[in-house]
Amino acid sequence: MLKWLTQANINIAHIDPGKPWQNGTNESFNGKFRDECLSMEWFRNRIDAKIVIAQFRRQYNEVRPHSSLGQLTPAEFKQQISSINSPEPAIS
């Protein structure tokens, strides 16, 4: 894996064991996911878990506003950025 990453000129970020603050974004999501999904549900089986987690993912990405995105959902933020970055159509 490391050889392929080097050949593809992809840098990796190493997080030292026991130092979750080195990736605050990931740790923030993990905490929310644990507190708002995993700790709130009792999964009967793997299929039940997949359904509940998919519902949480949709809620988190498409319904829930995020303060770091100016109170937009990630889907709205992506759409806004895409419209800003897309070239203007040529007027003839």
TIMI-2910 file (N, C-alpha, C, CB; in pm, 1 decimal, decimal comma, always signed):
<rs>
+----------+----------+----------+----------+----------+----------+----------+----------+----------+----------+----------+----------+------+
!      n_x !      n_y !      n_z !     ca_x !     ca_y !     ca_z !      c_x !      c_y !      c_z !     cb_x !     cb_y !     cb_z ! resn !
+----------+----------+----------+----------+----------+----------+----------+----------+----------+----------+----------+----------+------+
!    +81,9 !   -118,1 !     +0,0 !     +0,0 !     +0,0 !     +0,0 !    +87,1 !   +125,5 !     +0,0 !    -93,6 !     -0,8 !   +119,9 !  Met !
!   +186,6 !   +128,9 !    +88,7 !   +273,7 !   +245,8 !    +95,5 !   +349,8 !   +267,4 !    -35,4 !   +372,0 !   +231,1 !   +210,9 !  Leu !
!   +390,6 !   +159,3 !    -98,9 !   +462,1 !   +169,6 !   -226,7 !   +371,2 !   +231,5 !   -332,8 !   +512,0 !    +29,9 !   -273,2 !  Lys !
!   +245,5 !   +184,9 !   -338,6 !   +150,7 !   +239,2 !   -435,0 !   +125,2 !   +387,7 !   -408,5 !    +18,7 !   +160,7 !   -430,0 !  Trp !
!   +106,6 !   +424,9 !   -280,9 !    +84,7 !   +565,2 !   -246,9 !   +201,7 !   +651,3 !   -292,2 !    +63,0 !   +580,9 !    -96,6 !  Leu !
!   +323,4 !   +602,1 !   -271,2 !   +442,4 !   +676,2 !   -312,3 !   +446,9 !   +690,2 !   -464,0 !   +569,8 !   +606,5 !   -261,3 !  Thr !
!   +420,4 !   +581,8 !   -535,9 !   +420,9 !   +585,7 !   -682,2 !   +312,1 !   +677,8 !   -736,0 !   +402,6 !   +445,2 !   -738,9 !  Gln !
!   +197,9 !   +684,5 !   -668,0 !    +87,3 !   +770,0 !   -711,3 !   +104,3 !   +913,8 !   -661,0 !    -46,1 !   +712,7 !   -661,9 !  Ala !
!   +216,1 !   +939,5 !   -592,6 !   +246,7 !  +1073,1 !   -539,9 !   +136,5 !  +1121,9 !   -445,3 !   +265,1 !  +1173,4 !   -655,5 !  Asn !
!    +91,5 !  +1031,9 !   -358,5 !    -11,8 !  +1063,7 !   -260,4 !    +52,9 !  +1066,7 !   -123,0 !   -129,3 !   +960,5 !   -265,2 !  Ile !
!    +38,3 !  +1178,9 !    -55,9 !    +91,2 !  +1192,0 !    +79,4 !    -13,0 !  +1141,5 !   +178,8 !   +130,0 !  +1339,5 !   +110,1 !  Asn !
!    +34,0 !  +1081,7 !   +285,6 !    -57,7 !  +1035,6 !   +389,5 !    -31,3 !  +1116,7 !   +515,8 !    -41,0 !   +882,1 !   +416,4 !  Ile !
!   -133,4 !  +1129,9 !   +596,3 !   -121,3 !  +1196,9 !   +725,6 !   -125,9 !  +1090,3 !   +833,7 !   -234,3 !  +1303,7 !   +746,3 !  Ala !
!    -27,4 !  +1089,3 !   +916,1 !    -21,1 !   +990,1 !  +1024,2 !    -74,2 !  +1051,7 !  +1152,5 !   +124,2 !   +938,7 !  +1044,7 !  His !
!   -164,7 !   +982,5 !  +1217,7 !   -216,2 !  +1025,4 !  +1347,6 !   -155,3 !   +932,8 !  +1451,5 !   -374,4 !  +1022,5 !  +1352,5 !  Ile !
!    -81,2 !   +990,8 !  +1542,3 !    -16,4 !   +910,9 !  +1646,1 !   -120,1 !   +842,5 !  +1733,2 !    +75,7 !   +998,2 !  +1732,2 !  Asp !
!    -94,4 !   +717,9 !  +1775,2 !   -187,1 !   +648,0 !  +1863,7 !   -209,1 !   +727,4 !  +1993,2 !   -134,1 !   +506,8 !  +1895,8 !  Pro !
!   -334,8 !   +736,9 !  +2035,0 !   -367,1 !   +806,8 !  +2158,4 !   -368,6 !   +957,5 !  +2146,8 !   -271,6 !   +768,4 !  +2262,6 !  Gly !
!   -363,9 !  +1010,4 !  +2022,3 !   -364,3 !  +1155,4 !  +2003,0 !   -472,8 !  +1195,6 !  +1902,1 !   -225,1 !  +1204,0 !  +1955,0 !  Lys !
!   -600,4 !  +1175,0 !  +1939,0 !   -709,3 !  +1202,4 !  +1844,9 !   -721,9 !  +1348,5 !  +1806,5 !   -838,2 !  +1156,4 !  +1902,9 !  Pro !
!   -665,5 !  +1441,2 !  +1885,2 !   -675,5 !  +1583,1 !  +1852,4 !   -598,6 !  +1618,6 !  +1726,5 !   -625,4 !  +1666,6 !  +1967,7 !  Trp !
!   -516,7 !  +1526,6 !  +1675,8 !   -444,3 !  +1552,9 !  +1552,3 !   -537,3 !  +1551,0 !  +1430,5 !   -332,9 !  +1450,5 !  +1534,5 !  Gln !
!   -658,2 !  +1499,0 !  +1446,8 !   -758,4 !  +1502,5 !  +1340,9 !   -892,0 !  +1538,9 !  +1404,7 !   -766,8 !  +1365,1 !  +1264,9 !  Asn !
!   -906,9 !  +1665,7 !  +1438,9 !  -1025,0 !  +1712,0 !  +1509,9 !  -1154,4 !  +1692,7 !  +1435,1 !  -1009,9 !  +1853,8 !  +1542,4 !  Gly !
!  -1152,7 !  +1708,8 !  +1302,7 !  -1274,5 !  +1692,8 !  +1223,4 !  -1327,1 !  +1550,9 !  +1235,2 !  -1248,6 !  +1727,7 !  +1076,2 !  Thr !
!  -1239,4 !  +1454,7 !  +1218,9 !  -1278,2 !  +1314,8 !  +1227,3 !  -1328,0 !  +1280,7 !  +1367,7 !  -1160,5 !  +1224,4 !  +1189,1 !  Asn !
!  -1258,1 !  +1328,1 !  +1468,3 !  -1298,2 !  +1300,0 !  +1605,7 !  -1431,0 !  +1365,3 !  +1640,1 !  -1191,1 !  +1347,0 !  +1702,3 !  Glu !
!  -1455,5 !  +1484,6 !  +1586,9 !  -1583,1 !  +1552,5 !  +1610,0 !  -1697,3 !  +1470,4 !  +1551,6 !  -1581,7 !  +1694,2 !  +1548,4 !  Ser !
!  -1679,5 !  +1422,7 !  +1427,2 !  -1783,4 !  +1340,1 !  +1365,6 !  -1802,5 !  +1210,3 !  +1444,0 !  -1747,7 !  +1309,0 !  +1218,8 !  Phe !
!  -1692,3 !  +1146,2 !  +1481,9 !  -1703,4 !  +1020,3 !  +1555,9 !  -1782,6 !  +1038,3 !  +1683,7 !  -1565,3 !   +964,9 !  +1588,1 !  Asn !
!  -1759,6 !  +1149,5 !  +1754,4 !  -1833,2 !  +1175,7 !  +1877,5 !  -1981,4 !  +1194,7 !  +1851,4 !  -1777,3 !  +1297,6 !  +1947,2 !  Gly !
!  -2014,9 !  +1272,8 !  +1748,4 !  -2155,7 !  +1295,0 !  +1713,6 !  -2222,1 !  +1164,2 !  +1672,1 !  -2167,8 !  +1398,9 !  +1600,4 !  Lys !
!  -2152,2 !  +1086,8 !  +1589,9 !  -2205,5 !   +959,9 !  +1541,9 !  -2232,7 !   +865,0 !  +1658,6 !  -2108,3 !   +895,4 !  +1442,1 !  Phe !
!  -2138,4 !   +857,6 !  +1750,3 !  -2154,7 !   +770,1 !  +1867,5 !  -2269,2 !   +819,9 !  +1955,9 !  -2023,0 !   +763,4 !  +1949,3 !  Arg !
!  -2270,1 !   +951,8 !  +1986,9 !  -2370,3 !  +1006,0 !  +2078,9 !  -2510,6 !  +1010,4 !  +2020,1 !  -2330,5 !  +1144,1 !  +2121,3 !  Asp !
!  -2521,2 !  +1044,5 !  +1890,9 !  -2652,1 !  +1068,0 !  +1831,4 !  -2707,9 !   +949,9 !  +1752,6 !  -2644,5 !  +1185,8 !  +1742,5 !  Glu !
!  -2626,5 !   +848,8 !  +1730,1 !  -2675,7 !   +732,9 !  +1653,8 !  -2650,1 !   +602,5 !  +1729,5 !  -2608,3 !   +727,3 !  +1514,9 !  Cys !
!  -2524,9 !   +568,4 !  +1746,2 !  -2492,5 !   +437,3 !  +1802,2 !  -2541,6 !   +419,4 !  +1945,3 !  -2344,1 !   +415,5 !  +1797,5 !  Leu !
!  -2528,5 !   +523,9 !  +2027,9 !  -2570,4 !   +512,0 !  +2168,2 !  -2721,6 !   +519,4 !  +2184,9 !  -2505,3 !   +620,7 !  +2251,2 !  Ser !
!  -2791,0 !   +566,1 !  +2082,9 !  -2935,9 !   +584,2 !  +2091,7 !  -3013,8 !   +463,3 !  +2039,1 !  -2976,8 !   +708,1 !  +2014,8 !  Met !
!  -2946,0 !   +370,2 !  +1976,8 !  -3013,1 !   +258,9 !  +1910,4 !  -2970,5 !   +124,8 !  +1969,5 !  -2984,0 !   +261,6 !  +1760,5 !  Glu !
!  -3059,5 !    +29,8 !  +1959,6 !  -3030,3 !   -108,0 !  +1993,9 !  -3049,6 !   -187,8 !  +1865,2 !  -3122,6 !   -161,1 !  +2111,9 !  Trp !
!  -2939,5 !   -231,0 !  +1806,3 !  -2945,8 !   -300,8 !  +1677,9 !  -2975,4 !   -448,3 !  +1699,6 !  -2814,2 !   -283,7 !  +1599,8 !  Phe !
!  -3077,8 !   -497,1 !  +1631,5 !  -3114,6 !   -637,6 !  +1642,8 !  -3024,7 !   -726,3 !  +1558,1 !  -3259,3 !   -657,2 !  +1602,5 !  Arg !
!  -2978,9 !   -671,5 !  +1446,6 !  -2892,4 !   -747,8 !  +1357,3 !  -2817,3 !   -650,4 !  +1266,8 !  -2974,8 !   -850,5 !  +1273,0 !  Asn !
!  -2736,3 !   -702,5 !  +1179,1 !  -2653,3 !   -620,1 !  +1092,4 !  -2737,5 !   -538,5 !   +993,8 !  -2554,4 !   -707,7 !  +1016,5 !  Arg !
!  -2843,6 !   -596,1 !   +942,4 !  -2930,7 !   -524,8 !   +848,3 !  -2996,9 !   -405,8 !   +917,4 !  -3038,3 !   -620,0 !   +790,3 !  Ile !
!  -3042,9 !   -426,4 !  +1039,1 !  -3102,2 !   -318,1 !  +1117,1 !  -3000,3 !   -205,4 !  +1137,0 !  -3152,3 !   -370,7 !  +1253,9 !  Asp !
!  -2877,4 !   -239,7 !  +1169,3 !  -2771,6 !   -140,5 !  +1188,6 !  -2745,6 !    -63,5 !  +1059,2 !  -2642,1 !   -208,4 !  +1237,1 !  Ala !
!  -2740,2 !   -134,3 !   +946,7 !  -2715,8 !    -67,2 !   +818,0 !  -2826,0 !    +33,2 !   +786,0 !  -2705,1 !   -170,4 !   +704,7 !  Lys !
!  -2949,4 !     -2,2 !   +814,9 !  -3062,9 !    +86,9 !   +786,9 !  -3056,2 !   +211,4 !   +874,8 !  -3197,0 !    +13,2 !   +809,4 !  Ile !
!  -3034,7 !   +192,6 !  +1003,6 !  -3029,9 !   +305,8 !  +1097,5 !  -2911,7 !   +397,1 !  +1064,0 !  -3019,0 !   +255,2 !  +1244,2 !  Val !
!  -2797,5 !   +340,0 !  +1034,0 !  -2679,6 !   +419,7 !  +1001,2 !  -2700,3 !   +495,3 !   +870,3 !  -2555,1 !   +330,2 !   +991,8 !  Ile !
!  -2764,6 !   +434,0 !   +773,0 !  -2794,3 !   +503,5 !   +646,7 !  -2889,2 !   +621,2 !   +671,5 !  -2856,5 !   +405,1 !   +543,4 !  Ala !
!  -2987,0 !   +602,4 !   +758,1 !  -3078,6 !   +712,2 !   +791,9 !  -3003,8 !   +825,9 !   +861,5 !  -3193,1 !   +661,2 !   +882,0 !  Gln !
!  -2912,7 !   +792,1 !   +952,0 !  -2833,0 !   +894,2 !  +1019,9 !  -2746,9 !   +970,0 !   +918,9 !  -2744,2 !   +830,2 !  +1129,1 !  Phe !
!  -2684,4 !   +896,8 !   +827,7 !  -2598,1 !   +958,9 !   +726,3 !  -2676,8 !  +1056,7 !   +640,5 !  -2533,2 !   +851,6 !   +637,3 !  Arg !
!  -2798,2 !  +1016,6 !   +596,4 !  -2882,1 !  +1106,9 !   +517,3 !  -2918,7 !  +1231,9 !   +596,8 !  -3009,5 !  +1034,8 !   +471,3 !  Arg !
!  -2959,1 !  +1212,7 !   +721,4 !  -2994,7 !  +1325,2 !   +808,9 !  -2874,3 !  +1418,4 !   +826,1 !  -3043,8 !  +1273,7 !   +947,6 !  Gln !
!  -2758,3 !  +1361,7 !   +853,3 !  -2636,7 !  +1439,2 !   +879,8 !  -2592,5 !  +1517,2 !   +755,9 !  -2523,6 !  +1346,4 !   +926,4 !  Tyr !
!  -2603,7 !  +1456,7 !   +638,9 !  -2552,6 !  +1519,7 !   +516,6 !  -2654,6 !  +1601,2 !   +439,2 !  -2498,1 !  +1415,7 !   +427,2 !  Asn !
!  -2783,0 !  +1573,6 !   +454,5 !  -2881,8 !  +1639,1 !   +368,9 !  -2982,5 !  +1725,6 !   +444,1 !  -2955,1 !  +1536,0 !   +291,1 !  Glu !
!  -2998,6 !  +1705,1 !   +575,8 !  -3102,0 !  +1777,2 !   +650,6 !  -3040,8 !  +1868,5 !   +756,7 !  -3198,6 !  +1678,2 !   +716,3 !  Val !
!  -2945,3 !  +1818,5 !   +828,5 !  -2889,0 !  +1889,0 !   +943,5 !  -2793,1 !  +2000,0 !   +900,1 !  -2816,8 !  +1790,5 !  +1035,3 !  Arg !
!  -2818,9 !  +2125,3 !   +940,8 !  -2724,0 !  +2233,0 !   +910,5 !  -2599,0 !  +2220,8 !   +998,1 !  -2790,5 !  +2371,2 !   +931,1 !  Pro !
!  -2486,8 !  +2262,8 !   +943,6 !  -2359,0 !  +2256,9 !  +1014,3 !  -2307,5 !  +2398,8 !  +1036,2 !  -2255,2 !  +2172,0 !   +935,3 !  His !
!  -2269,9 !  +2430,2 !  +1157,7 !  -2222,0 !  +2565,4 !  +1187,9 !  -2095,2 !  +2597,8 !  +1109,6 !  -2195,9 !  +2580,4 !  +1338,2 !  Ser !
!  -2010,2 !  +2499,4 !  +1086,5 !  -1885,6 !  +2524,0 !  +1012,7 !  -1910,7 !  +2553,2 !   +865,0 !  -1792,6 !  +2404,2 !  +1025,9 !  Ser !
!  -2032,2 !  +2526,7 !   +817,0 !  -2067,3 !  +2552,8 !   +676,3 !  -2164,9 !  +2669,8 !   +665,5 !  -2128,9 !  +2426,5 !   +611,3 !  Leu !
!  -2167,0 !  +2756,1 !   +765,1 !  -2257,3 !  +2871,4 !   +761,5 !  -2403,1 !  +2831,7 !   +773,8 !  -2237,3 !  +2948,7 !   +634,0 !  Gly !
!  -2431,4 !  +2731,6 !   +855,1 !  -2566,9 !  +2678,8 !   +877,9 !  -2629,6 !  +2618,6 !   +752,1 !  -2656,6 !  +2789,1 !   +930,8 !  Gln !
!  -2546,5 !  +2572,6 !   +660,2 !  -2594,9 !  +2497,2 !   +543,9 !  -2574,7 !  +2349,1 !   +571,0 !  -2520,9 !  +2540,3 !   +412,5 !  Leu !
!  -2651,2 !  +2266,2 !   +501,8 !  -2624,1 !  +2122,8 !   +506,9 !  -2504,7 !  +2096,8 !   +415,7 !  -2750,4 !  +2037,4 !   +463,3 !  Thr !
!  -2432,9 !  +1985,5 !   +433,6 !  -2323,9 !  +1955,5 !   +341,6 !  -2369,9 !  +1950,1 !   +195,7 !  -2259,6 !  +1823,9 !   +379,7 !  Pro !
!  -2490,4 !  +1898,9 !   +171,3 !  -2541,8 !  +1892,4 !    +33,7 !  -2563,0 !  +2033,0 !    -22,7 !  -2674,5 !  +1812,4 !    +28,9 !  Ala !
!  -2619,1 !  +2124,1 !    +59,0 !  -2639,0 !  +2262,4 !    +13,7 !  -2505,3 !  +2331,9 !     -8,8 !  -2722,7 !  +2341,3 !   +116,0 !  Glu !
!  -2410,2 !  +2307,9 !    +80,5 !  -2278,0 !  +2368,5 !    +66,9 !  -2210,3 !  +2321,1 !    -60,8 !  -2190,5 !  +2335,6 !   +188,6 !  Phe !
!  -2217,9 !  +2191,5 !    -88,7 !  -2157,9 !  +2136,2 !   -210,9 !  -2222,3 !  +2198,9 !   -333,6 !  -2173,3 !  +1982,2 !   -215,1 !  Lys !
!  -2354,7 !  +2212,4 !   -332,6 !  -2425,1 !  +2272,8 !   -445,7 !  -2382,8 !  +2418,4 !   -463,3 !  -2577,6 !  +2263,4 !   -425,8 !  Gln !
!  -2370,6 !  +2491,5 !   -353,0 !  -2330,6 !  +2631,8 !   -358,6 !  -2188,8 !  +2644,8 !   -415,5 !  -2338,5 !  +2695,8 !   -218,0 !  Gln !
!  -2096,7 !  +2562,8 !   -368,3 !  -1958,7 !  +2566,7 !   -416,9 !  -1952,4 !  +2527,3 !   -563,6 !  -1869,2 !  +2474,1 !   -333,3 !  Ile !
!  -2029,4 !  +2426,6 !   -602,4 !  -2031,0 !  +2382,6 !   -742,3 !  -2080,5 !  +2494,5 !   -834,1 !  -2119,7 !  +2257,6 !   -758,3 !  Ser !
!  -2182,5 !  +2569,0 !   -790,5 !  -2235,8 !  +2676,9 !   -874,9 !  -2137,1 !  +2792,3 !   -883,6 !  -2370,7 !  +2727,1 !   -820,3 !  Ser !
!  -2058,7 !  +2815,2 !   -777,3 !  -1958,5 !  +2921,0 !   -780,5 !  -1841,9 !  +2883,2 !   -871,1 !  -1908,0 !  +2950,8 !   -639,3 !  Ile !
!  -1802,3 !  +2755,9 !   -867,3 !  -1687,7 !  +2709,9 !   -943,7 !  -1718,0 !  +2673,2 !  -1087,0 !  -1628,4 !  +2594,5 !   -877,1 !  Asn !
!  -1846,5 !  +2660,9 !  -1124,1 !  -1877,7 !  +2622,6 !  -1260,2 !  -1864,2 !  +2745,1 !  -1351,8 !  -2020,3 !  +2562,1 !  -1268,9 !  Ser !
!  -1810,9 !  +2725,7 !  -1470,7 !  -1791,8 !  +2837,8 !  -1562,5 !  -1925,5 !  +2893,2 !  -1610,4 !  -1707,2 !  +2794,6 !  -1682,4 !  Pro !
!  -1926,8 !  +3023,7 !  -1636,9 !  -2047,4 !  +3088,7 !  -1689,9 !  -2073,1 !  +3039,3 !  -1831,6 !  -2033,1 !  +3243,9 !  -1687,9 !  Glu !
!  -2199,6 !  +3016,6 !  -1867,4 !  -2227,8 !  +2975,8 !  -2005,7 !  -2197,1 !  +3090,2 !  -2101,8 !  -2375,6 !  +2931,2 !  -2020,7 !  Pro !
!  -2148,0 !  +3055,3 !  -2217,6 !  -2113,1 !  +3156,3 !  -2318,6 !  -2240,3 !  +3215,5 !  -2377,2 !  -2024,8 !  +3094,8 !  -2431,2 !  Ala !
!  -2241,2 !  +3347,2 !  -2390,2 !  -2356,8 !  +3417,4 !  -2448,3 !  -2320,6 !  +3450,4 !  -2592,6 !  -2394,1 !  +3548,9 !  -2366,3 !  Ile !
!  -2409,3 !  +3410,5 !  -2686,4 !  -2377,3 !  +3436,1 !  -2826,4 !  -2446,4 !  +3558,9 !  -2877,0 !  -2414,4 !  +3318,3 !  -2911,7 !  Ser !
+----------+----------+----------+----------+----------+----------+----------+----------+----------+----------+----------+----------+------+
</rs>
